[in-house]
């Protein structure tokens, strides 16, 4: 990726590694006399320079050690806490990184510090706070393409597709040709969320990927997030699923980069790969399209969705995707509800209906509208889509659509949020 970014989404499949932090405090005995404070010896002046150099060379543990040694000699230094926070972020110690970066900005606000803070919040999954940091960075440096990219990514993960596109377009206007590949890749994510697969193919080409961010797990690779509308999402994979095998090859002990370079790169673009994964202790199998060809929608629809391994051939029902497009609509505007489902097993007869579909719209937990049940016909065993055209109410606010599917005594239910503003 040509955009000089500090966050680490690895798209090929867009795979990557996440993070996790800790913190603690202890009380002092009230009965013991309080000694006079003993000043810490100031670290040698070289510690800050050595810590900064270690950071730039990727030795982040050493950078933290050196910068902490320099801390007593540099009270109120934005630069020290900036590099300390950035080092913690690179080590995956997100909370410690956020604390140090906030402290850096308390001494002197800096656009680059807000950039790292936006990355840290993104790693933590707080995309609203990440977007706020990039907006602050852009207010200080409106020509910085990296900040537009960061704002676009945060907006994308929040489902703010128009805002993401606006950030991408601003980045393309202000950036150089070297900045474009990264912005085009982000634009492809947006097109995937809108189901515009010829446009995705035009931007990404025949890249072998499934569109997910993962991290290492004892049993394989754990899904952290998946790009909406991309192969992993279309195959029914969800955050928390642990990929254990890909086309018969075990993923146990495989790193994200190794998966891309040693396994996925050998898969044929546009083919369907059998993927095994763990979900809540149960092993499942699904089919994932490799890459995003122009005809991806048809390929994904014909692929077999998630199913428990070793399950009997009785009725089965799965709601694999639920999405509102766009996620933010204007009062009175048209929008779509899309529900992908897989139903299989005993076919219906004349006295028993096929798959039954209904939905309700809620505001603040209260049901404002309910659709009467609708029969979707007999199951086919393949992934199918129910597209419902809706019109937004004139009242702005946050709403939830709850969808329920029923088939032969089975029920599948899920909810999706959207905003009217």
DOLUM-488670 format. One record per residue (C-alpha): residue number from 0; residue in one letter; x, y, z. Coordinates in steps of 0.1 Angstrom, whole numbers, plus 2048, in hexadecimal, padded with zeros to 3 digits. Layout:
N
site num:NUM	residuo:A	xx:X	yy:Y	zz:Z
...
//
This chain:
421
site num:0	residuo:X	xx:800	yy:800	zz:800
site num:1	residuo:X	xx:80F	yy:821	zz:7F6
site num:2	residuo:X	xx:7FD	yy:838	zz:810
site num:3	residuo:X	xx:815	yy:83E	zz:82D
site num:4	residuo:X	xx:7FF	yy:82F	zz:847
site num:5	residuo:X	xx:806	yy:822	zz:86A
site num:6	residuo:X	xx:7E9	yy:80A	zz:86E
site num:7	residuo:X	xx:7EC	yy:7E7	zz:863
site num:8	residuo:X	xx:7CF	yy:7DA	zz:84E
site num:9	residuo:X	xx:7DE	yy:7BF	zz:837
site num:10	residuo:X	xx:7C4	yy:7BB	zz:81B
site num:11	residuo:X	xx:7CD	yy:79E	zz:805
site num:12	residuo:X	xx:7B3	yy:78F	zz:817
site num:13	residuo:X	xx:7B7	yy:7AD	zz:82B
site num:14	residuo:X	xx:7C5	yy:79A	zz:848
site num:15	residuo:X	xx:7D6	yy:7A9	zz:867
site num:16	residuo:X	xx:7DF	yy:7A6	zz:88C
site num:17	residuo:X	xx:7CC	yy:7B7	zz:8A9
site num:18	residuo:X	xx:7D6	yy:7C3	zz:8CC
site num:19	residuo:X	xx:7CE	yy:7C1	zz:8F2
site num:20	residuo:X	xx:7D8	yy:7D6	zz:912
site num:21	residuo:X	xx:7DA	yy:7D6	zz:939
site num:22	residuo:X	xx:7DC	yy:7EE	zz:956
site num:23	residuo:X	xx:7DE	yy:7EE	zz:97C
site num:24	residuo:X	xx:7E3	yy:803	zz:99C
site num:25	residuo:X	xx:7EB	yy:7FC	zz:9C1
site num:26	residuo:X	xx:7E3	yy:80F	zz:9E2
site num:27	residuo:X	xx:7FC	yy:81C	zz:9FB
site num:28	residuo:X	xx:7FA	yy:815	zz:A21
site num:29	residuo:X	xx:7EB	yy:833	zz:A34
site num:30	residuo:X	xx:7FE	yy:82A	zz:A54
site num:31	residuo:X	xx:821	yy:82B	zz:A47
site num:32	residuo:X	xx:832	yy:84D	zz:A47
site num:33	residuo:X	xx:834	yy:85C	zz:A24
site num:34	residuo:X	xx:858	yy:861	zz:A1B
site num:35	residuo:X	xx:865	yy:87F	zz:A08
site num:36	residuo:X	xx:862	yy:879	zz:9E3
site num:37	residuo:X	xx:883	yy:86C	zz:9D4
site num:38	residuo:X	xx:888	yy:87B	zz:9B1
site num:39	residuo:X	xx:88E	yy:863	zz:996
site num:40	residuo:X	xx:8B0	yy:867	zz:986
site num:41	residuo:X	xx:8AB	yy:877	zz:964
site num:42	residuo:X	xx:8B2	yy:860	zz:947
site num:43	residuo:X	xx:8D0	yy:869	zz:932
site num:44	residuo:X	xx:8C8	yy:882	zz:916
site num:45	residuo:X	xx:8CF	yy:867	zz:8FC
site num:46	residuo:X	xx:8B2	yy:851	zz:907
site num:47	residuo:X	xx:898	yy:865	zz:8F4
site num:48	residuo:X	xx:8AD	yy:865	zz:8D4
site num:49	residuo:X	xx:8B4	yy:840	zz:8D8
site num:50	residuo:X	xx:88F	yy:839	zz:8DE
site num:51	residuo:X	xx:885	yy:84C	zz:8C0
site num:52	residuo:X	xx:89F	yy:83A	zz:8AB
site num:53	residuo:X	xx:893	yy:818	zz:8B8
site num:54	residuo:X	xx:86F	yy:821	zz:8AF
site num:55	residuo:X	xx:879	yy:82B	zz:88B
site num:56	residuo:X	xx:88C	yy:80A	zz:888
site num:57	residuo:X	xx:86F	yy:7F5	zz:894
site num:58	residuo:X	xx:87E	yy:7EB	zz:8B6
site num:59	residuo:X	xx:85F	yy:7F6	zz:8C9
site num:60	residuo:X	xx:867	yy:7E4	zz:8EA
site num:61	residuo:X	xx:888	yy:7F6	zz:8EC
site num:62	residuo:X	xx:877	yy:817	zz:8E2
site num:63	residuo:X	xx:85F	yy:814	zz:900
site num:64	residuo:X	xx:87C	yy:80C	zz:918
site num:65	residuo:X	xx:891	yy:82A	zz:90C
site num:66	residuo:X	xx:874	yy:842	zz:90B
site num:67	residuo:X	xx:869	yy:839	zz:92F
site num:68	residuo:X	xx:88D	yy:83F	zz:93A
site num:69	residuo:X	xx:88D	yy:861	zz:92A
site num:70	residuo:X	xx:86B	yy:86A	zz:939
site num:71	residuo:X	xx:877	yy:87A	zz:95A
site num:72	residuo:X	xx:88E	yy:892	zz:946
site num:73	residuo:X	xx:873	yy:89D	zz:92E
site num:74	residuo:X	xx:854	yy:8A7	zz:941
site num:75	residuo:X	xx:838	yy:8B5	zz:92B
site num:76	residuo:X	xx:848	yy:8A8	zz:90B
site num:77	residuo:X	xx:82F	yy:8A1	zz:8EE
site num:78	residuo:X	xx:84B	yy:890	zz:8DA
site num:79	residuo:X	xx:854	yy:877	zz:8F6
site num:80	residuo:X	xx:830	yy:86C	zz:8FC
site num:81	residuo:X	xx:829	yy:86C	zz:8D7
site num:82	residuo:X	xx:844	yy:853	zz:8D0
site num:83	residuo:X	xx:83C	yy:83F	zz:8EF
site num:84	residuo:X	xx:817	yy:83D	zz:8E5
site num:85	residuo:X	xx:81F	yy:833	zz:8C2
site num:86	residuo:X	xx:837	yy:818	zz:8CE
site num:87	residuo:X	xx:81C	yy:80A	zz:8E5
site num:88	residuo:X	xx:804	yy:809	zz:8C7
site num:89	residuo:X	xx:81D	yy:7F7	zz:8B2
site num:90	residuo:X	xx:821	yy:7DD	zz:8CE
site num:91	residuo:X	xx:7FC	yy:7D8	zz:8CF
site num:92	residuo:X	xx:7F9	yy:7E8	zz:8F2
site num:93	residuo:X	xx:7DC	yy:7FE	zz:8E6
site num:94	residuo:X	xx:7D0	yy:80C	zz:907
site num:95	residuo:X	xx:7F3	yy:816	zz:912
site num:96	residuo:X	xx:7F8	yy:826	zz:8F0
site num:97	residuo:X	xx:7D8	yy:83A	zz:8F2
site num:98	residuo:X	xx:7E1	yy:847	zz:915
site num:99	residuo:X	xx:803	yy:852	zz:90A
site num:100	residuo:X	xx:7F6	yy:863	zz:8EA
site num:101	residuo:X	xx:7DB	yy:875	zz:8FD
site num:102	residuo:X	xx:7F6	yy:881	zz:915
site num:103	residuo:X	xx:80B	yy:88D	zz:8F8
site num:104	residuo:X	xx:7EE	yy:8A2	zz:8EA
site num:105	residuo:X	xx:7E7	yy:8B0	zz:90D
site num:106	residuo:X	xx:809	yy:8C1	zz:90C
site num:107	residuo:X	xx:807	yy:8CB	zz:8E7
site num:108	residuo:X	xx:7ED	yy:8C1	zz:8CE
site num:109	residuo:X	xx:7FD	yy:8B2	zz:8AF
site num:110	residuo:X	xx:7EE	yy:8A5	zz:88E
site num:111	residuo:X	xx:806	yy:887	zz:88D
site num:112	residuo:X	xx:7FD	yy:87E	zz:8B1
site num:113	residuo:X	xx:7D8	yy:87E	zz:8A8
site num:114	residuo:X	xx:7E1	yy:868	zz:88A
site num:115	residuo:X	xx:7F0	yy:84D	zz:8A2
site num:116	residuo:X	xx:7D3	yy:852	zz:8BA
site num:117	residuo:X	xx:7BA	yy:84C	zz:89E
site num:118	residuo:X	xx:7CD	yy:82C	zz:895
site num:119	residuo:X	xx:7CC	yy:820	zz:8B9
site num:120	residuo:X	xx:7A7	yy:826	zz:8BC
site num:121	residuo:X	xx:7A2	yy:813	zz:89B
site num:122	residuo:X	xx:7B6	yy:7F6	zz:8A9
site num:123	residuo:X	xx:7A0	yy:7F7	zz:8C8
site num:124	residuo:X	xx:780	yy:7F7	zz:8B2
site num:125	residuo:X	xx:775	yy:81A	zz:8BD
site num:126	residuo:X	xx:770	yy:827	zz:89A
site num:127	residuo:X	xx:75C	yy:846	zz:8A4
site num:128	residuo:X	xx:779	yy:852	zz:8BA
site num:129	residuo:X	xx:791	yy:849	zz:89E
site num:130	residuo:X	xx:77E	yy:85E	zz:886
site num:131	residuo:X	xx:77E	yy:87B	zz:89F
site num:132	residuo:X	xx:7A4	yy:879	zz:8A2
site num:133	residuo:X	xx:7A9	yy:87A	zz:87C
site num:134	residuo:X	xx:791	yy:898	zz:879
site num:135	residuo:X	xx:7A6	yy:8AA	zz:893
site num:136	residuo:X	xx:7C6	yy:8A1	zz:880
site num:137	residuo:X	xx:7B7	yy:8AE	zz:85F
site num:138	residuo:X	xx:7AD	yy:8CE	zz:870
site num:139	residuo:X	xx:7D2	yy:8D3	zz:877
site num:140	residuo:X	xx:7E0	yy:8C5	zz:856
site num:141	residuo:X	xx:7C4	yy:8C6	zz:83C
site num:142	residuo:X	xx:7DB	yy:8BA	zz:820
site num:143	residuo:X	xx:7E7	yy:89A	zz:830
site num:144	residuo:X	xx:7DB	yy:87C	zz:81C
site num:145	residuo:X	xx:7E2	yy:863	zz:838
site num:146	residuo:X	xx:7C9	yy:874	zz:84E
site num:147	residuo:X	xx:7AE	yy:872	zz:832
site num:148	residuo:X	xx:7B5	yy:84D	zz:82F
site num:149	residuo:X	xx:7B2	yy:848	zz:855
site num:150	residuo:X	xx:791	yy:85B	zz:855
site num:151	residuo:X	xx:785	yy:847	zz:838
site num:152	residuo:X	xx:78D	yy:826	zz:849
site num:153	residuo:X	xx:77C	yy:830	zz:86A
site num:154	residuo:X	xx:75D	yy:83C	zz:857
site num:155	residuo:X	xx:75C	yy:81C	zz:843
site num:156	residuo:X	xx:75C	yy:806	zz:862
site num:157	residuo:X	xx:741	yy:81B	zz:871
site num:158	residuo:X	xx:72B	yy:815	zz:852
site num:159	residuo:X	xx:72E	yy:83A	zz:848
site num:160	residuo:X	xx:733	yy:832	zz:823
site num:161	residuo:X	xx:72C	yy:856	zz:815
site num:162	residuo:X	xx:745	yy:864	zz:82F
site num:163	residuo:X	xx:75F	yy:84A	zz:826
site num:164	residuo:X	xx:75B	yy:852	zz:801
site num:165	residuo:X	xx:75F	yy:877	zz:808
site num:166	residuo:X	xx:77F	yy:871	zz:81B
site num:167	residuo:X	xx:78C	yy:85B	zz:7FE
site num:168	residuo:X	xx:784	yy:875	zz:7E4
site num:169	residuo:X	xx:795	yy:891	zz:7F9
site num:170	residuo:X	xx:7B4	yy:87A	zz:7FC
site num:171	residuo:X	xx:7B5	yy:874	zz:7D7
site num:172	residuo:X	xx:7B2	yy:899	zz:7CF
site num:173	residuo:X	xx:7CE	yy:8A3	zz:7E7
site num:174	residuo:X	xx:7E5	yy:885	zz:7E4
site num:175	residuo:X	xx:800	yy:87B	zz:7CB
site num:176	residuo:X	xx:7FF	yy:85D	zz:7B4
site num:177	residuo:X	xx:812	yy:849	zz:7CE
site num:178	residuo:X	xx:7F4	yy:84E	zz:7E6
site num:179	residuo:X	xx:7DA	yy:840	zz:7CF
site num:180	residuo:X	xx:7DE	yy:81A	zz:7D3
site num:181	residuo:X	xx:7D5	yy:81B	zz:7F8
site num:182	residuo:X	xx:7B8	yy:832	zz:7F2
site num:183	residuo:X	xx:7AB	yy:81D	zz:7D5
site num:184	residuo:X	xx:7AD	yy:7FE	zz:7EB
site num:185	residuo:X	xx:797	yy:810	zz:805
site num:186	residuo:X	xx:780	yy:81B	zz:7EA
site num:187	residuo:X	xx:77C	yy:7F6	zz:7E0
site num:188	residuo:X	xx:771	yy:7EE	zz:803
site num:189	residuo:X	xx:756	yy:808	zz:7FF
site num:190	residuo:X	xx:74B	yy:7FA	zz:7DE
site num:191	residuo:X	xx:74A	yy:7D7	zz:7ED
site num:192	residuo:X	xx:733	yy:7E4	zz:808
site num:193	residuo:X	xx:71C	yy:7F1	zz:7ED
site num:194	residuo:X	xx:71D	yy:7D0	zz:7D9
site num:195	residuo:X	xx:72F	yy:7E2	zz:7BB
site num:196	residuo:X	xx:745	yy:7C4	zz:7B3
site num:197	residuo:X	xx:750	yy:7CE	zz:78F
site num:198	residuo:X	xx:75D	yy:7EE	zz:79F
site num:199	residuo:X	xx:76F	yy:7DA	zz:7BA
site num:200	residuo:X	xx:77F	yy:7C4	zz:7A0
site num:201	residuo:X	xx:789	yy:7E3	zz:78C
site num:202	residuo:X	xx:79C	yy:7F1	zz:7AA
site num:203	residuo:X	xx:7AB	yy:7D1	zz:7B9
site num:204	residuo:X	xx:7AE	yy:7BA	zz:79B
site num:205	residuo:X	xx:7B4	yy:794	zz:79F
site num:206	residuo:X	xx:7C2	yy:796	zz:7C2
site num:207	residuo:X	xx:7BD	yy:776	zz:7D7
site num:208	residuo:X	xx:7AB	yy:782	zz:7F6
site num:209	residuo:X	xx:78C	yy:77C	zz:80B
site num:210	residuo:X	xx:78A	yy:79E	zz:81C
site num:211	residuo:X	xx:78F	yy:799	zz:841
site num:212	residuo:X	xx:7A5	yy:7A5	zz:85E
site num:213	residuo:X	xx:7B2	yy:789	zz:873
site num:214	residuo:X	xx:7CA	yy:783	zz:890
site num:215	residuo:X	xx:7DD	yy:764	zz:89C
site num:216	residuo:X	xx:7CA	yy:74A	zz:8B0
site num:217	residuo:X	xx:7D4	yy:729	zz:8C0
site num:218	residuo:X	xx:7BE	yy:716	zz:8A7
site num:219	residuo:X	xx:7C4	yy:72C	zz:888
site num:220	residuo:X	xx:7BB	yy:74F	zz:87F
site num:221	residuo:X	xx:79F	yy:762	zz:891
site num:222	residuo:X	xx:789	yy:77A	zz:87D
site num:223	residuo:X	xx:78A	yy:79D	zz:88C
site num:224	residuo:X	xx:776	yy:7AF	zz:871
site num:225	residuo:X	xx:76B	yy:7A8	zz:84E
site num:226	residuo:X	xx:765	yy:7C0	zz:832
site num:227	residuo:X	xx:740	yy:7C4	zz:82A
site num:228	residuo:X	xx:737	yy:7B3	zz:809
site num:229	residuo:X	xx:759	yy:7A3	zz:805
site num:230	residuo:X	xx:75E	yy:77D	zz:803
site num:231	residuo:X	xx:761	yy:775	zz:828
site num:232	residuo:X	xx:742	yy:789	zz:830
site num:233	residuo:X	xx:72F	yy:779	zz:813
site num:234	residuo:X	xx:739	yy:757	zz:820
site num:235	residuo:X	xx:72A	yy:75D	zz:842
site num:236	residuo:X	xx:74A	yy:762	zz:856
site num:237	residuo:X	xx:747	yy:778	zz:874
site num:238	residuo:X	xx:75E	yy:789	zz:88E
site num:239	residuo:X	xx:768	yy:76E	zz:8A7
site num:240	residuo:X	xx:768	yy:752	zz:88E
site num:241	residuo:X	xx:78A	yy:73F	zz:88E
site num:242	residuo:X	xx:795	yy:732	zz:86C
site num:243	residuo:X	xx:7A4	yy:710	zz:870
site num:244	residuo:X	xx:7A8	yy:703	zz:84C
site num:245	residuo:X	xx:7A9	yy:711	zz:828
site num:246	residuo:X	xx:7A3	yy:6F8	zz:80C
site num:247	residuo:X	xx:7AF	yy:6DC	zz:822
site num:248	residuo:X	xx:7CE	yy:6ED	zz:82F
site num:249	residuo:X	xx:7CF	yy:6F2	zz:854
site num:250	residuo:X	xx:7D3	yy:716	zz:860
site num:251	residuo:X	xx:7DF	yy:70D	zz:883
site num:252	residuo:X	xx:7FF	yy:720	zz:88A
site num:253	residuo:X	xx:7FC	yy:735	zz:86B
site num:254	residuo:X	xx:802	yy:75A	zz:86C
site num:255	residuo:X	xx:7ED	yy:772	zz:858
site num:256	residuo:X	xx:80B	yy:77A	zz:840
site num:257	residuo:X	xx:812	yy:755	zz:83D
site num:258	residuo:X	xx:7EE	yy:74E	zz:834
site num:259	residuo:X	xx:7F0	yy:767	zz:817
site num:260	residuo:X	xx:812	yy:75E	zz:80A
site num:261	residuo:X	xx:811	yy:738	zz:80E
site num:262	residuo:X	xx:7ED	yy:72E	zz:80B
site num:263	residuo:X	xx:7D6	yy:748	zz:7FC
site num:264	residuo:X	xx:7EE	yy:753	zz:7E1
site num:265	residuo:X	xx:7EC	yy:730	zz:7D3
site num:266	residuo:X	xx:7C6	yy:731	zz:7D0
site num:267	residuo:X	xx:7B6	yy:738	zz:7AF
site num:268	residuo:X	xx:7A6	yy:75A	zz:7AC
site num:269	residuo:X	xx:780	yy:757	zz:7AA
site num:270	residuo:X	xx:780	yy:733	zz:7B7
site num:271	residuo:X	xx:76C	yy:727	zz:7D5
site num:272	residuo:X	xx:781	yy:71C	zz:7F3
site num:273	residuo:X	xx:774	yy:705	zz:80F
site num:274	residuo:X	xx:77B	yy:716	zz:830
site num:275	residuo:X	xx:776	yy:705	zz:852
site num:276	residuo:X	xx:772	yy:71B	zz:871
site num:277	residuo:X	xx:768	yy:71A	zz:896
site num:278	residuo:X	xx:74B	yy:72D	zz:8A4
site num:279	residuo:X	xx:740	yy:72A	zz:8C8
site num:280	residuo:X	xx:752	yy:709	zz:8CB
site num:281	residuo:X	xx:741	yy:6FA	zz:8AC
site num:282	residuo:X	xx:753	yy:6F2	zz:88C
site num:283	residuo:X	xx:744	yy:6FF	zz:86B
site num:284	residuo:X	xx:74D	yy:6FF	zz:847
site num:285	residuo:X	xx:745	yy:719	zz:82C
site num:286	residuo:X	xx:750	yy:722	zz:809
site num:287	residuo:X	xx:763	yy:743	zz:803
site num:288	residuo:X	xx:768	yy:752	zz:7E1
site num:289	residuo:X	xx:78D	yy:75B	zz:7DC
site num:290	residuo:X	xx:78F	yy:77F	zz:7D1
site num:291	residuo:X	xx:775	yy:796	zz:7C4
site num:292	residuo:X	xx:76E	yy:790	zz:79E
site num:293	residuo:X	xx:755	yy:7A6	zz:78C
site num:294	residuo:X	xx:73B	yy:789	zz:78F
site num:295	residuo:X	xx:741	yy:785	zz:7B4
site num:296	residuo:X	xx:71D	yy:789	zz:7BE
site num:297	residuo:X	xx:712	yy:76A	zz:7AA
site num:298	residuo:X	xx:730	yy:756	zz:7B6
site num:299	residuo:X	xx:729	yy:75E	zz:7DB
site num:300	residuo:X	xx:704	yy:756	zz:7D7
site num:301	residuo:X	xx:70B	yy:734	zz:7C9
site num:302	residuo:X	xx:725	yy:72B	zz:7E5
site num:303	residuo:X	xx:71B	yy:715	zz:802
site num:304	residuo:X	xx:717	yy:729	zz:822
site num:305	residuo:X	xx:721	yy:720	zz:846
site num:306	residuo:X	xx:716	yy:6FE	zz:851
site num:307	residuo:X	xx:720	yy:6E9	zz:86F
site num:308	residuo:X	xx:737	yy:6CC	zz:867
site num:309	residuo:X	xx:728	yy:6AA	zz:86D
site num:310	residuo:X	xx:704	yy:6B8	zz:86F
site num:311	residuo:X	xx:6E7	yy:6A2	zz:866
site num:312	residuo:X	xx:6D3	yy:6AA	zz:846
site num:313	residuo:X	xx:6B5	yy:6B8	zz:857
site num:314	residuo:X	xx:6A8	yy:6DC	zz:852
site num:315	residuo:X	xx:6C2	yy:6F8	zz:857
site num:316	residuo:X	xx:6BE	yy:71D	zz:857
site num:317	residuo:X	xx:6D9	yy:738	zz:858
site num:318	residuo:X	xx:6D7	yy:75E	zz:855
site num:319	residuo:X	xx:6FA	yy:766	zz:849
site num:320	residuo:X	xx:6F9	yy:78B	zz:840
site num:321	residuo:X	xx:6E3	yy:7A8	zz:849
site num:322	residuo:X	xx:6EA	yy:7CB	zz:83D
site num:323	residuo:X	xx:6D9	yy:7ED	zz:837
site num:324	residuo:X	xx:6E5	yy:800	zz:819
site num:325	residuo:X	xx:6ED	yy:81C	zz:81F
site num:326	residuo:X	xx:6F2	yy:81A	zz:844
site num:327	residuo:X	xx:6EA	yy:83F	zz:848
site num:328	residuo:X	xx:6CC	yy:84D	zz:835
site num:329	residuo:X	xx:6BA	yy:86E	zz:832
site num:330	residuo:X	xx:696	yy:872	zz:840
site num:331	residuo:X	xx:67D	yy:865	zz:827
site num:332	residuo:X	xx:698	yy:856	zz:811
site num:333	residuo:X	xx:698	yy:833	zz:801
site num:334	residuo:X	xx:6B0	yy:818	zz:80E
site num:335	residuo:X	xx:6B4	yy:7F2	zz:80C
site num:336	residuo:X	xx:6B4	yy:7D6	zz:825
site num:337	residuo:X	xx:6C8	yy:7B8	zz:819
site num:338	residuo:X	xx:6C7	yy:796	zz:82A
site num:339	residuo:X	xx:6DB	yy:778	zz:81E
site num:340	residuo:X	xx:6D0	yy:756	zz:82B
site num:341	residuo:X	xx:6D5	yy:731	zz:826
site num:342	residuo:X	xx:6BA	yy:718	zz:82B
site num:343	residuo:X	xx:6BD	yy:6F3	zz:824
site num:344	residuo:X	xx:6B0	yy:6D1	zz:82E
site num:345	residuo:X	xx:68D	yy:6C2	zz:82C
site num:346	residuo:X	xx:679	yy:6D3	zz:80F
site num:347	residuo:X	xx:658	yy:6E3	zz:817
site num:348	residuo:X	xx:638	yy:6D3	zz:80D
site num:349	residuo:X	xx:616	yy:6E1	zz:803
site num:350	residuo:X	xx:60C	yy:6E5	zz:828
site num:351	residuo:X	xx:62D	yy:6F3	zz:835
site num:352	residuo:X	xx:63B	yy:715	zz:828
site num:353	residuo:X	xx:65E	yy:71B	zz:81E
site num:354	residuo:X	xx:675	yy:735	zz:82E
site num:355	residuo:X	xx:661	yy:750	zz:840
site num:356	residuo:X	xx:66F	yy:774	zz:842
site num:357	residuo:X	xx:665	yy:791	zz:858
site num:358	residuo:X	xx:675	yy:7B0	zz:867
site num:359	residuo:X	xx:66E	yy:7CB	zz:880
site num:360	residuo:X	xx:67C	yy:7EF	zz:883
site num:361	residuo:X	xx:685	yy:7FA	zz:8A7
site num:362	residuo:X	xx:68E	yy:81B	zz:8B6
site num:363	residuo:X	xx:69D	yy:81C	zz:8D9
site num:364	residuo:X	xx:693	yy:7F7	zz:8DE
site num:365	residuo:X	xx:66F	yy:7FE	zz:8D5
site num:366	residuo:X	xx:65F	yy:7EE	zz:8B6
site num:367	residuo:X	xx:653	yy:80A	zz:89E
site num:368	residuo:X	xx:649	yy:7F4	zz:881
site num:369	residuo:X	xx:645	yy:7CF	zz:879
site num:370	residuo:X	xx:643	yy:7BE	zz:857
site num:371	residuo:X	xx:62A	yy:7A1	zz:854
site num:372	residuo:X	xx:63A	yy:77F	zz:84D
site num:373	residuo:X	xx:643	yy:778	zz:829
site num:374	residuo:X	xx:64B	yy:756	zz:81A
site num:375	residuo:X	xx:66B	yy:756	zz:806
site num:376	residuo:X	xx:664	yy:734	zz:7F7
site num:377	residuo:X	xx:676	yy:713	zz:7FA
site num:378	residuo:X	xx:69B	yy:711	zz:805
site num:379	residuo:X	xx:6B5	yy:70A	zz:7EB
site num:380	residuo:X	xx:6D3	yy:701	zz:802
site num:381	residuo:X	xx:6E7	yy:71E	zz:7F2
site num:382	residuo:X	xx:6EB	yy:742	zz:7FE
site num:383	residuo:X	xx:6CD	yy:757	zz:7F5
site num:384	residuo:X	xx:6C6	yy:77C	zz:7F9
site num:385	residuo:X	xx:6A6	yy:78E	zz:804
site num:386	residuo:X	xx:6A6	yy:7B2	zz:7F8
site num:387	residuo:X	xx:68C	yy:7C9	zz:809
site num:388	residuo:X	xx:688	yy:7ED	zz:7FC
site num:389	residuo:X	xx:67E	yy:805	zz:819
site num:390	residuo:X	xx:677	yy:82A	zz:81E
site num:391	residuo:X	xx:686	yy:83C	zz:83C
site num:392	residuo:X	xx:66F	yy:84E	zz:855
site num:393	residuo:X	xx:671	yy:873	zz:857
site num:394	residuo:X	xx:67D	yy:872	zz:87B
site num:395	residuo:X	xx:6A3	yy:873	zz:87E
site num:396	residuo:X	xx:6B3	yy:85B	zz:897
site num:397	residuo:X	xx:6C4	yy:839	zz:89D
site num:398	residuo:X	xx:6B0	yy:81A	zz:893
site num:399	residuo:X	xx:6B3	yy:7F5	zz:892
site num:400	residuo:X	xx:6A4	yy:7DC	zz:87A
site num:401	residuo:X	xx:69F	yy:7B9	zz:888
site num:402	residuo:X	xx:69A	yy:79D	zz:86E
site num:403	residuo:X	xx:68C	yy:77B	zz:876
site num:404	residuo:X	xx:68C	yy:75C	zz:860
site num:405	residuo:X	xx:679	yy:73C	zz:867
site num:406	residuo:X	xx:67A	yy:71A	zz:857
site num:407	residuo:X	xx:66D	yy:6F8	zz:863
site num:408	residuo:X	xx:66E	yy:702	zz:888
site num:409	residuo:X	xx:690	yy:714	zz:885
site num:410	residuo:X	xx:695	yy:739	zz:88B
site num:411	residuo:X	xx:6B2	yy:750	zz:880
site num:412	residuo:X	xx:6B2	yy:774	zz:88C
site num:413	residuo:X	xx:6CA	yy:791	zz:889
site num:414	residuo:X	xx:6C9	yy:7B7	zz:88C
site num:415	residuo:X	xx:6DA	yy:7D4	zz:87A
site num:416	residuo:X	xx:6DC	yy:7F9	zz:883
site num:417	residuo:X	xx:6D7	yy:817	zz:86D
site num:418	residuo:X	xx:6D4	yy:83C	zz:871
site num:419	residuo:X	xx:6BC	yy:856	zz:863
site num:420	residuo:X	xx:6CB	yy:879	zz:862
//
